[in-house]
């Protein structure tokens, strides 16, 4: 993972972490929206018996992408927070 270096001439540690916390909150909102848009059988049954499970698999993959991204940003944020300020 390529984490920014906290140093005197760069963006402050607090700003770098806050930017990522804002992104983490936004990704949680996306996760909530994915849950609200999750496929329901009433919208797929005319397409056949396998349509709902196929749609749910796609949405599950989408949810995993967002979750994995959120986890990466959390890890990056922690790495920034843990740094000493470099000269």
N, C-alpha and C positions, 0 to 999 in steps of 0.2 A: 504494500500500500504506500502510495506517495503522499506523505503528510507534510504540510507546509512547516517551515522552520520559524519558530517564534524568535524574533531578534529586534534589536533597537530601531532599525530603519524600516521594519516591515509593519504589517497590520498587527495590532495588539492581540494578545492571546484571548482576551475577553471578546473582542470583535469576531475573531475567527471561530471561537466556540459558539457565540450567539448566532452567527450566520447558520451554523450547522444545526443548532437547536431549533431555529425557525424552520429549516428544511425538514427536520425530523417530525415536527408538529404537522407540517403540510402532508408528509407521507402518511401519517396516522389518519389524517382526514381522507386521503385517497383510499386507504384500507377500509375505512368506514363506508365510503361511497361504493367501493367494490362489493362489500357485503350487502348493501341496500339494492344493488343492481344484480345480485346473484340470480342465475336462471331459475325460473319456476316452471314446473311441469305443465301448467295451463297454457304456457306460451310455446310449448314444443311438441305436445302430443300429436298434433296433426301431421308432423313430419315423420312419425314412426317411433317405434319403441326405444331406439338407441339415441334419438336426438337429444334428449335431456342430459343423459350422461356425457355425451360428447360436448355439449355446451358447458356443462359444469366442469369438465376437465380443462377446457380453455380458460375459464374464469379462475380455476384453481392455479393454473400456471401463471396467470396475470397477478394474482394475489401473492404468489411466491416471489415473483420479480420485485414487487414493491417491498415486500418484507425483507428480502435479501439486501436491497438497496438501503433500506432504513437501518439494518444491522451494520452495514459497512460505514454509513455516516456516523452512527453511534461510536463505532470503533475509532474512526478518524478523529472525532471530537475528543474522545478520551485521550488519544495520543497527543493531540494539541495541548489539552489541559495539563497533562503530566510533564510537559517540557519545562526546562529552565530557560529563561530568556538568554539567548546567545548574544554576545557582543556585536 
